[in-house]
Amino acid sequence: MFRSFLRSFKGTLCAALLTLSLPVCAHAAATTTSYLMWQLPGSAISFPVYVYQNDTQVDYLYATTQQAFLGDYAPGTTNASFTLYYQDSNAAWHGCDMVLTNGQIATTTTCPGAVINKPVANSNVYTLAMGAIAWPAIDQAPTNPTNVDYAKRKITFKNDTQYAQIRIGEHCTVSANPDNSNCTNNLNLYEIAKGESATFYVDGDGTTPAQTPLAGLTSYGFTVTAYKKSASDDWVETGGYGKGQTPYATKIEFTHKAVPINNGAPSPEGSTNFDISAVDGYNISVTGYPAKPTYCTYTVPPENSNILGAGKYGPDIFLARITDSEKTCQSSSQLPQGYNKGDAPAKWDLTVTSNGKYQGCMSPCSYAKINNDSNQDLFCCAGKYKSSKTCDQATGVIGANNSTYVTNLAPPVSTHVYRFAYDDAIGDFACPAQTDFMIVFGTANG
């Protein structure tokens, strides 16, 4: 999870590149829908900016680097009208109208220097940029301008598995979250009965008042660490988090940025990053999505492409999903598909069992660690392979990116899940800082 900082930095870099009319970050899933993103000036106006449509506030913009969307966009057809407001250092209000007619900036627009920038390469993101000119002063303040309440950010876990109970563990880098009581390494954070849910609050316990500076949480994630088949059964440990074990669990990872208060208003230090990782392995099926429809962005492979894509995700369109399958694991190894050279090493058995029953699947990296294999650096993208350029091997060559462990997790077995250390371009999402998430656990084995 230390790489979450780098992924978050890429999101900020992507937003900055848009000011140069360059693309910012797109995704493995092709989309026919394009989106229009705000690109406010970095000077001459003040933040926050309150966005209204039909006299109702529809957005809260806190920085020029924020990835916030007007909505779907179709050149030649989109019609929309917005009014934007900000308050200057003397508490005077300023505002302007942004009007789109047939996908173009209408002559009734009063926001200075407004222009729509086309996406480039494989991006589906248009940007609506404005000039660095103060907006006209207005006599009447907007109706009830409201700051976003980031203090109630939460993650809800649901047990939709075959198991009577599951146990959720949290894994957090304490050094990255000093003096933060929500950063724990606890293998028994929640015990959740079948069909039930548990809620984790990112900041405090869910009672933190609005407009409070928030520390956020970085470099942390969650796994299923144990289960009970029936209420009367003993707990069965899974995921490899027992003493002296090497983890192989499906991991749900987050980075929630801090939210300081600037000029009396909350101003997050960046978007929330989310991913589902099978880099260590997988031990349970899981689906993750925003609790309500939300625009999120992602990077078009390969790693560091700096091409931005976007989608609207929620209960009906998930961000990421992986299906845990014994059959899939049994057909997986460290070797490429069809590798039959004369010097081919023996296939690794990545299946994890307990008393003869399937528990999950190790990644080649985890297998190499457990067995102290000489190719550990190759499969863990470490040592001389510690970069996307050196980790990726040519097609058909033994390496982390070519193993059948990776290729067998192609859609529909997994979607937008990253499977080895430098595969996260296909699965890392940046969502608005206030996004609440649903994590639904379920298995393919009964």
Kinemage of the C-alpha trace (Angstrom):
@kinemage 1
@onewidth
@group {chain A} dominant
@subgroup {mainchain}
@vectorlist {calphas} color= white
{ca met a 1} P 0.000 0.000 0.000
{ca phe a 2} L 2.987 2.378 0.127
{ca arg a 3} L 2.352 2.755 -3.594
{ca ser a 4} L -1.023 4.391 -2.830
{ca phe a 5} L 0.796 7.682 -2.418
{ca leu a 6} L 2.248 7.309 -5.909
{ca arg a 7} L -1.139 6.444 -7.369
{ca ser a 8} L -2.736 9.446 -5.648
{ca phe a 9} L 0.089 11.650 -6.898
{ca lys a 10} L -0.611 10.422 -10.414
{ca gly a 11} L -4.207 11.616 -10.050
{ca thr a 12} L -2.983 15.091 -9.114
{ca leu a 13} L -0.470 15.012 -11.967
{ca cys a 14} L -3.216 13.961 -14.356
{ca ala a 15} L -5.369 16.909 -13.314
{ca ala a 16} L -2.436 19.266 -13.784
{ca leu a 17} L -1.772 17.875 -17.262
{ca leu a 18} L -5.312 18.758 -18.268
{ca thr a 19} L -4.449 22.441 -18.012
{ca leu a 20} L -2.071 21.752 -20.908
{ca ser a 21} L -4.863 20.020 -22.845
{ca leu a 22} L -3.106 16.692 -22.333
{ca pro a 23} L -4.950 13.520 -21.333
{ca val a 24} L -5.111 12.329 -17.781
{ca cys a 25} L -5.921 8.652 -16.697
{ca ala a 26} L -8.313 5.952 -18.531
{ca his a 27} L -9.156 2.265 -17.935
{ca ala a 28} L -9.191 -1.289 -19.178
{ca ala a 29} L -12.967 -1.253 -19.618
{ca ala a 30} L -13.848 0.394 -22.902
{ca thr a 31} L -16.696 2.907 -22.725
{ca thr a 32} L -18.771 4.674 -25.348
{ca thr a 33} L -19.786 7.406 -22.895
{ca ser a 34} L -17.767 10.599 -22.628
{ca tyr a 35} L -17.757 12.911 -19.620
{ca leu a 36} L -17.147 16.621 -19.086
{ca met a 37} L -14.911 17.635 -16.177
{ca trp a 38} L -14.568 21.043 -14.531
{ca gln a 39} L -11.156 22.698 -14.864
{ca leu a 40} L -11.296 25.874 -12.776
{ca pro a 41} L -8.504 28.480 -12.822
{ca gly a 42} L -5.800 28.324 -10.179
{ca ser a 43} L -5.817 32.100 -9.620
{ca ala a 44} L -8.142 35.133 -9.755
{ca ile a 45} L -11.023 33.287 -8.096
{ca ser a 46} L -11.467 31.873 -4.581
{ca phe a 47} L -12.404 28.445 -3.365
{ca pro a 48} L -14.715 26.799 -2.535
{ca val a 49} L -16.940 27.196 -5.576
{ca tyr a 50} L -20.600 26.262 -5.242
{ca val a 51} L -22.247 24.844 -8.387
{ca tyr a 52} L -26.009 25.204 -8.889
{ca gln a 53} L -28.389 23.799 -11.458
{ca asn a 54} L -32.061 24.835 -11.522
{ca asp a 55} L -31.507 26.758 -8.251
{ca thr a 56} L -30.271 23.596 -6.474
{ca gln a 57} L -26.671 23.078 -5.365
{ca val a 58} L -25.235 20.109 -7.244
{ca asp a 59} L -21.512 20.296 -6.471
{ca tyr a 60} L -18.846 21.707 -4.187
{ca leu a 61} L -15.472 22.467 -5.810
{ca tyr a 62} L -12.557 22.980 -3.439
{ca ala a 63} L -9.476 23.147 -5.723
{ca thr a 64} L -8.422 23.497 -9.338
{ca thr a 65} L -6.898 19.996 -9.235
{ca gln a 66} L -10.174 18.382 -8.150
{ca gln a 67} L -11.596 15.816 -10.558
{ca ala a 68} L -15.269 16.818 -10.591
{ca phe a 69} L -17.716 16.282 -13.438
{ca leu a 70} L -20.609 18.175 -14.950
{ca gly a 71} L -21.987 14.882 -16.286
{ca asp a 72} L -22.203 12.882 -19.508
{ca tyr a 73} L -21.096 14.801 -22.588
{ca ala a 74} L -21.856 14.347 -26.275
{ca pro a 75} L -20.436 16.925 -28.704
{ca gly a 76} L -23.224 18.410 -30.757
{ca thr a 77} L -26.071 17.319 -28.471
{ca thr a 78} L -25.458 18.103 -24.782
{ca asn a 79} L -27.564 20.910 -23.313
{ca ala a 80} L -27.011 22.081 -19.749
{ca ser a 81} L -26.947 25.211 -17.647
{ca phe a 82} L -25.048 25.876 -14.392
{ca thr a 83} L -24.446 28.862 -12.145
{ca leu a 84} L -21.196 28.990 -10.168
{ca tyr a 85} L -20.500 31.099 -7.068
{ca tyr a 86} L -17.577 31.929 -4.807
{ca gln a 87} L -16.971 34.353 -1.961
{ca asp a 88} L -13.873 36.567 -2.007
{ca ser a 89} L -11.659 37.526 0.941
{ca asn a 90} L -13.972 40.453 1.709
{ca ala a 91} L -16.994 38.113 1.897
{ca ala a 92} L -18.399 39.541 -1.337
{ca trp a 93} L -20.069 37.053 -3.666
{ca his a 94} L -19.118 36.508 -7.293
{ca gly a 95} L -20.859 34.353 -9.868
{ca cys a 96} L -21.128 33.371 -13.495
{ca asp a 97} L -23.316 31.280 -15.776
{ca met a 98} L -22.068 28.298 -17.753
{ca val a 99} L -24.457 27.363 -20.550
{ca leu a 100} L -24.025 24.530 -23.047
{ca thr a 101} L -26.150 24.385 -26.178
{ca asn a 102} L -25.734 21.483 -28.580
{ca gly a 103} L -22.468 20.600 -26.890
{ca gln a 104} L -20.961 24.064 -27.333
{ca ile a 105} L -20.377 27.062 -25.059
{ca ala a 106} L -23.467 29.230 -25.527
{ca thr a 107} L -23.286 32.990 -26.047
{ca thr a 108} L -25.242 33.456 -22.802
{ca thr a 109} L -22.277 32.075 -20.828
{ca thr a 110} L -20.768 34.706 -18.525
{ca cys a 111} L -17.914 32.625 -17.070
{ca pro a 112} L -14.807 34.287 -18.584
{ca gly a 113} L -12.585 32.395 -21.001
{ca ala a 114} L -14.729 29.245 -21.049
{ca val a 115} L -13.544 26.607 -23.509
{ca ile a 116} L -14.127 22.858 -23.969
{ca asn a 117} L -10.925 20.869 -24.487
{ca lys a 118} L -11.150 17.622 -26.423
{ca pro a 119} L -9.693 14.399 -24.991
{ca val a 120} L -6.667 12.852 -26.618
{ca ala a 121} L -5.494 9.272 -27.151
{ca asn a 122} L -7.876 6.783 -25.467
{ca ser a 123} L -9.363 9.199 -22.959
{ca asn a 124} L -13.123 9.750 -22.705
{ca val a 125} L -12.771 12.931 -20.627
{ca tyr a 126} L -13.453 16.388 -22.057
{ca thr a 127} L -12.563 19.361 -19.854
{ca leu a 128} L -14.390 22.642 -19.428
{ca ala a 129} L -11.688 25.195 -18.645
{ca met a 130} L -12.011 28.878 -17.708
{ca gly a 131} L -9.724 31.879 -17.836
{ca ala a 132} L -7.895 33.203 -14.763
{ca ile a 133} L -10.195 36.207 -14.452
{ca ala a 134} L -12.339 37.153 -11.463
{ca trp a 135} L -16.020 36.491 -12.009
{ca pro a 136} L -18.531 39.352 -11.901
{ca ala a 137} L -19.627 40.556 -8.456
{ca ile a 138} L -23.255 39.805 -7.630
{ca asp a 139} L -25.710 41.403 -5.221
{ca gln a 140} L -27.522 38.292 -4.053
{ca ala a 141} L -25.856 35.299 -2.398
{ca pro a 142} L -26.738 31.791 -3.587
{ca thr a 143} L -29.457 29.931 -1.715
{ca asn a 144} L -28.051 28.036 1.272
{ca pro a 145} L -24.540 27.231 -0.043
{ca thr a 146} L -23.427 24.047 1.710
{ca asn a 147} L -19.981 22.598 2.312
{ca val a 148} L -19.539 18.860 1.923
{ca asp a 149} L -19.413 16.949 5.216
{ca tyr a 150} L -16.376 14.686 4.863
{ca ala a 151} L -16.427 13.648 8.537
{ca lys a 152} L -18.876 10.772 7.962
{ca arg a 153} L -16.882 8.960 5.246
{ca lys a 154} L -17.537 5.240 5.609
{ca ile a 155} L -17.017 1.759 4.190
{ca thr a 156} L -19.795 -0.810 4.598
{ca phe a 157} L -18.966 -4.535 4.488
{ca lys a 158} L -21.658 -7.113 3.752
{ca asn a 159} L -21.491 -10.894 4.200
{ca asp a 160} L -23.160 -12.288 1.101
{ca thr a 161} L -21.167 -15.533 1.249
{ca gln a 162} L -22.118 -19.145 1.920
{ca tyr a 163} L -20.649 -18.800 5.413
{ca ala a 164} L -22.649 -18.309 8.609
{ca gln a 165} L -20.029 -15.767 9.733
{ca ile a 166} L -16.963 -14.092 8.323
{ca arg a 167} L -14.250 -12.199 10.135
{ca ile a 168} L -12.852 -8.973 8.655
{ca gly a 169} L -9.317 -7.821 9.421
{ca glu a 170} L -7.743 -4.398 8.968
{ca his a 171} L -4.117 -3.980 7.863
{ca cys a 172} L -2.638 -0.505 8.199
{ca thr a 173} L 0.808 1.104 8.001
{ca val a 174} L 1.039 2.810 11.394
{ca ser a 175} L 4.063 4.908 10.424
{ca ala a 176} L 2.004 6.509 7.643
{ca asn a 177} L -0.823 7.362 10.073
{ca pro a 178} L 0.823 8.681 13.265
{ca asp a 179} L -1.436 8.982 16.322
{ca asn a 180} L -4.452 7.773 14.348
{ca ser a 181} L -6.571 5.357 16.370
{ca asn a 182} L -8.407 4.184 13.235
{ca cys a 183} L -5.159 2.743 11.874
{ca thr a 184} L -4.937 -0.699 13.424
{ca asn a 185} L -3.622 -4.138 12.577
{ca asn a 186} L -6.498 -6.220 13.838
{ca leu a 187} L -7.368 -9.646 12.424
{ca asn a 188} L -10.767 -9.491 14.127
{ca leu a 189} L -12.098 -6.028 13.344
{ca tyr a 190} L -15.628 -7.299 12.639
{ca glu a 191} L -17.511 -10.579 12.789
{ca ile a 192} L -20.373 -10.412 10.306
{ca ala a 193} L -23.224 -12.921 10.130
{ca lys a 194} L -24.562 -14.098 6.783
{ca gly a 195} L -26.719 -11.371 5.235
{ca glu a 196} L -25.567 -8.754 7.746
{ca ser a 197} L -23.298 -5.716 7.431
{ca ala a 198} L -20.723 -3.759 9.425
{ca thr a 199} L -19.608 -0.152 8.906
{ca phe a 200} L -16.113 1.286 9.214
{ca tyr a 201} L -15.780 5.058 9.612
{ca val a 202} L -12.624 6.547 8.130
{ca asp a 203} L -12.483 9.473 10.546
{ca gly a 204} L -13.402 8.836 14.159
{ca asp a 205} L -16.475 6.751 14.933
{ca gly a 206} L -19.081 8.424 12.766
{ca thr a 207} L -19.886 11.153 15.281
{ca thr a 208} L -17.157 13.609 14.241
{ca pro a 209} L -18.753 17.042 13.685
{ca ala a 210} L -18.814 18.504 10.192
{ca gln a 211} L -16.171 21.120 9.343
{ca thr a 212} L -13.617 19.327 11.546
{ca pro a 213} L -10.046 18.915 10.203
{ca leu a 214} L -9.639 15.231 9.321
{ca ala a 215} L -6.463 13.145 9.288
{ca gly a 216} L -7.809 10.608 6.792
{ca leu a 217} L -6.177 7.178 6.443
{ca thr a 218} L -3.487 6.060 4.027
{ca ser a 219} L -1.796 2.751 3.223
{ca tyr a 220} L -4.520 0.537 4.660
{ca gly a 221} L -6.841 -2.237 3.599
{ca phe a 222} L -9.103 -5.085 4.623
{ca thr a 223} L -9.247 -8.858 4.132
{ca val a 224} L -11.363 -11.793 5.242
{ca thr a 225} L -9.237 -13.563 7.864
{ca ala a 226} L -11.579 -16.358 9.021
{ca tyr a 227} L -14.991 -17.894 8.503
{ca lys a 228} L -17.525 -20.260 10.087
{ca lys a 229} L -19.504 -22.609 7.867
{ca ser a 230} L -22.232 -22.793 10.487
{ca ala a 231} L -22.829 -20.948 13.728
{ca ser a 232} L -21.779 -24.014 15.764
{ca asp a 233} L -18.544 -24.618 13.845
{ca asp a 234} L -15.100 -23.448 14.882
{ca trp a 235} L -13.505 -20.512 13.129
{ca val a 236} L -11.347 -21.498 10.154
{ca glu a 237} L -8.446 -19.150 9.533
{ca thr a 238} L -7.926 -18.072 5.937
{ca gly a 239} L -5.855 -15.556 4.025
{ca gly a 240} L -2.487 -16.486 5.510
{ca tyr a 241} L -2.486 -13.897 8.292
{ca gly a 242} L -1.782 -16.366 11.084
{ca lys a 243} L 1.488 -16.222 12.998
{ca gly a 244} L 4.437 -17.050 10.757
{ca gln a 245} L 2.276 -17.284 7.613
{ca thr a 246} L 2.534 -15.447 4.285
{ca pro a 247} L -0.680 -13.641 3.235
{ca tyr a 248} L -2.555 -14.815 0.158
{ca ala a 249} L -5.855 -13.011 0.778
{ca thr a 250} L -8.047 -10.912 -1.499
{ca lys a 251} L -7.273 -7.377 -0.313
{ca ile a 252} L -9.453 -4.280 -0.513
{ca glu a 253} L -7.223 -1.205 -0.359
{ca phe a 254} L -7.956 2.475 0.260
{ca thr a 255} L -6.234 5.801 0.596
{ca his a 256} L -8.386 8.498 2.172
{ca lys a 257} L -6.615 11.857 2.092
{ca ala a 258} L -6.598 14.359 4.947
{ca val a 259} L -9.183 17.155 4.902
{ca pro a 260} L -7.826 20.415 6.356
{ca ile a 261} L -9.994 23.484 6.813
{ca asn a 262} L -8.929 26.356 4.548
{ca asn a 263} L -10.598 29.766 4.807
{ca gly a 264} L -13.315 28.193 6.920
{ca ala a 265} L -14.139 25.457 4.406
{ca pro a 266} L -13.036 21.806 4.070
{ca ser a 267} L -10.468 21.234 1.325
{ca pro a 268} L -9.441 17.587 0.811
{ca glu a 269} L -5.825 16.989 -0.167
{ca gly a 270} L -6.941 14.710 -2.987
{ca ser a 271} L -9.339 12.036 -4.145
{ca thr a 272} L -9.964 8.713 -2.416
{ca asn a 273} L -8.090 5.816 -4.039
{ca phe a 274} L -9.675 2.360 -4.136
{ca asp a 275} L -8.608 -0.986 -5.520
{ca ile a 276} L -9.063 -4.719 -5.100
{ca ser a 277} L -5.725 -6.524 -5.098
{ca ala a 278} L -4.857 -10.134 -5.844
{ca val a 279} L -1.130 -9.389 -5.730
{ca asp a 280} L -0.719 -11.709 -2.715
{ca gly a 281} L -3.434 -14.106 -3.855
{ca tyr a 282} L -7.167 -14.443 -3.351
{ca asn a 283} L -9.298 -16.249 -0.785
{ca ile a 284} L -12.822 -14.927 -1.283
{ca ser a 285} L -15.001 -13.314 -3.930
{ca val a 286} L -15.676 -9.608 -3.492
{ca thr a 287} L -17.337 -6.730 -5.309
{ca gly a 288} L -16.683 -3.060 -4.549
{ca tyr a 289} L -18.613 0.045 -5.610
{ca pro a 290} L -19.664 3.532 -4.410
{ca ala a 291} L -22.759 3.460 -2.214
{ca lys a 292} L -24.478 5.885 -4.588
{ca pro a 293} L -23.765 6.764 -8.245
{ca thr a 294} L -20.432 8.601 -8.421
{ca tyr a 295} L -17.951 9.688 -11.083
{ca cys a 296} L -14.543 8.053 -10.623
{ca thr a 297} L -11.411 8.172 -12.763
{ca tyr a 298} L -8.821 5.572 -13.679
{ca thr a 299} L -5.595 5.166 -15.683
{ca val a 300} L -5.412 3.641 -19.146
{ca pro a 301} L -2.761 0.923 -19.196
{ca pro a 302} L 0.165 0.747 -19.384
{ca glu a 303} L 1.488 2.003 -16.075
{ca asn a 304} L 2.278 5.743 -16.078
{ca ser a 305} L 0.388 6.394 -19.321
{ca asn a 306} L -1.047 9.646 -17.883
{ca ile a 307} L -4.232 9.137 -19.908
{ca leu a 308} L -7.401 9.799 -17.941
{ca gly a 309} L -10.650 7.919 -18.275
{ca ala a 310} L -13.827 8.205 -16.249
{ca gly a 311} L -16.996 6.304 -15.500
{ca lys a 312} L -20.081 6.592 -13.363
{ca tyr a 313} L -20.161 3.802 -10.785
{ca gly a 314} L -22.558 2.712 -8.085
{ca pro a 315} L -24.811 -0.157 -6.993
{ca asp a 316} L -25.609 -1.009 -10.626
{ca ile a 317} L -22.089 -0.595 -12.052
{ca phe a 318} L -19.301 -1.890 -9.827
{ca leu a 319} L -15.748 -0.604 -9.679
{ca ala a 320} L -14.048 -3.974 -9.270
{ca arg a 321} L -14.872 -7.653 -8.738
{ca ile a 322} L -13.019 -10.922 -8.286
{ca thr a 323} L -14.471 -14.430 -8.207
{ca asp a 324} L -12.636 -16.935 -6.017
{ca ser a 325} L -12.607 -20.287 -7.792
{ca glu a 326} L -10.789 -23.509 -6.936
{ca lys a 327} L -10.976 -24.592 -10.575
{ca thr a 328} L -9.344 -21.358 -11.722
{ca cys a 329} L -6.590 -21.705 -9.144
{ca gln a 330} L -5.867 -25.325 -10.025
{ca ser a 331} L -5.276 -24.341 -13.652
{ca ser a 332} L -2.940 -21.500 -12.642
{ca ser a 333} L 0.820 -21.464 -12.145
{ca gln a 334} L 3.878 -19.247 -12.504
{ca leu a 335} L 4.318 -20.250 -16.165
{ca pro a 336} L 2.845 -18.569 -19.246
{ca gln a 337} L -0.019 -20.300 -21.029
{ca gly a 338} L 1.280 -23.154 -23.181
{ca tyr a 339} L 4.871 -22.780 -22.025
{ca asn a 340} L 6.593 -25.969 -23.189
{ca lys a 341} L 10.236 -25.113 -23.734
{ca gly a 342} L 12.723 -27.881 -23.017
{ca asp a 343} L 14.025 -26.167 -19.900
{ca ala a 344} L 10.535 -25.484 -18.510
{ca pro a 345} L 10.492 -25.651 -14.717
{ca ala a 346} L 7.828 -27.605 -12.874
{ca lys a 347} L 4.507 -25.841 -12.473
{ca trp a 348} L 3.889 -24.437 -9.024
{ca asp a 349} L 0.766 -25.618 -7.219
{ca leu a 350} L -0.713 -22.343 -5.967
{ca thr a 351} L -3.727 -23.912 -4.254
{ca val a 352} L -4.063 -23.442 -0.482
{ca thr a 353} L -5.916 -26.168 1.407
{ca ser a 354} L -6.867 -26.889 5.011
{ca asn a 355} L -7.731 -30.454 5.983
{ca gly a 356} L -8.104 -31.195 2.293
{ca lys a 357} L -10.529 -28.317 1.685
{ca tyr a 358} L -9.813 -25.397 -0.651
{ca gln a 359} L -8.971 -22.135 1.143
{ca gly a 360} L -7.720 -19.886 -1.634
{ca cys a 361} L -4.983 -19.286 -4.152
{ca met a 362} L -1.452 -17.955 -3.668
{ca ser a 363} L 0.040 -15.613 -6.238
{ca pro a 364} L 3.401 -16.669 -7.724
{ca cys a 365} L 4.964 -13.918 -5.610
{ca ser a 366} L 3.564 -15.367 -2.375
{ca tyr a 367} L 4.502 -18.905 -3.417
{ca ala a 368} L 8.072 -17.799 -4.141
{ca lys a 369} L 8.303 -16.113 -0.735
{ca ile a 370} L 7.018 -19.159 1.132
{ca asn a 371} L 9.370 -21.478 -0.705
{ca asn a 372} L 12.325 -19.069 -0.765
{ca asp a 373} L 12.523 -19.538 -4.536
{ca ser a 374} L 15.410 -17.930 -6.417
{ca asn a 375} L 12.912 -16.221 -8.758
{ca gln a 376} L 11.197 -14.348 -5.932
{ca asp a 377} L 12.331 -10.934 -7.206
{ca leu a 378} L 11.047 -11.739 -10.699
{ca phe a 379} L 7.547 -12.611 -9.515
{ca cys a 380} L 7.394 -9.949 -6.784
{ca cys a 381} L 8.786 -7.179 -9.036
{ca ala a 382} L 11.615 -6.519 -6.594
{ca gly a 383} L 15.381 -6.075 -6.871
{ca lys a 384} L 16.365 -5.526 -10.484
{ca tyr a 385} L 12.698 -5.954 -11.476
{ca lys a 386} L 11.485 -3.101 -9.275
{ca ser a 387} L 9.928 -0.933 -11.991
{ca ser a 388} L 7.109 -1.370 -14.470
{ca lys a 389} L 9.637 -1.483 -17.316
{ca thr a 390} L 11.803 -4.226 -15.797
{ca cys a 391} L 8.968 -6.171 -14.161
{ca asp a 392} L 7.013 -6.667 -17.402
{ca gln a 393} L 8.465 -9.434 -19.538
{ca ala a 394} L 7.950 -9.967 -23.272
{ca thr a 395} L 4.982 -12.100 -24.289
{ca gly a 396} L 5.633 -15.782 -23.628
{ca val a 397} L 8.604 -15.137 -21.324
{ca ile a 398} L 8.378 -16.292 -17.716
{ca gly a 399} L 7.562 -13.307 -15.525
{ca ala a 400} L 4.993 -11.822 -13.166
{ca asn a 401} L 2.865 -10.364 -15.963
{ca asn a 402} L 2.726 -13.549 -18.079
{ca ser a 403} L 1.854 -16.225 -15.539
{ca thr a 404} L -1.373 -18.170 -15.938
{ca tyr a 405} L -2.196 -16.909 -12.432
{ca val a 406} L -2.514 -13.464 -14.042
{ca thr a 407} L -4.069 -14.459 -17.356
{ca asn a 408} L -6.634 -16.752 -15.697
{ca leu a 409} L -7.893 -13.739 -13.738
{ca ala a 410} L -8.838 -11.902 -16.925
{ca pro a 411} L -12.528 -10.895 -17.199
{ca pro a 412} L -15.029 -12.232 -16.364
{ca val a 413} L -13.202 -14.059 -13.531
{ca ser a 414} L -11.997 -10.708 -12.281
{ca thr a 415} L -12.703 -7.198 -13.503
{ca his a 416} L -10.526 -4.181 -12.707
{ca val a 417} L -8.493 -6.190 -10.169
{ca tyr a 418} L -4.738 -5.874 -10.143
{ca arg a 419} L -2.879 -9.151 -10.057
{ca phe a 420} L 0.838 -8.398 -9.755
{ca ala a 421} L 2.813 -5.464 -8.409
{ca tyr a 422} L 2.809 -3.303 -11.550
{ca asp a 423} L -0.636 -4.252 -12.786
{ca asp a 424} L -2.504 -1.616 -10.779
{ca ala a 425} L -3.107 0.636 -13.803
{ca ile a 426} L -6.043 -1.634 -14.669
{ca gly a 427} L -7.602 -1.449 -11.221
{ca asp a 428} L -6.842 1.728 -9.274
{ca phe a 429} L -9.711 4.207 -9.075
{ca ala a 430} L -9.790 7.801 -7.856
{ca cys a 431} L -13.216 8.729 -6.483
{ca pro a 432} L -14.441 11.946 -4.835
{ca ala a 433} L -13.078 12.397 -1.317
{ca gln a 434} L -16.558 12.126 0.245
{ca thr a 435} L -17.403 8.793 -1.421
{ca asp a 436} L -18.890 6.057 0.747
{ca phe a 437} L -18.115 2.513 -0.413
{ca met a 438} L -19.913 -0.842 -0.361
{ca ile a 439} L -17.795 -3.994 -0.146
{ca val a 440} L -19.829 -7.148 -0.715
{ca phe a 441} L -18.172 -10.498 0.034
{ca gly a 442} L -19.462 -13.598 -1.731
{ca thr a 443} L -18.031 -16.901 -2.942
{ca ala a 444} L -18.302 -18.970 -6.084
{ca asn a 445} L -18.043 -22.218 -4.131
{ca gly a 446} L -21.497 -22.728 -2.706
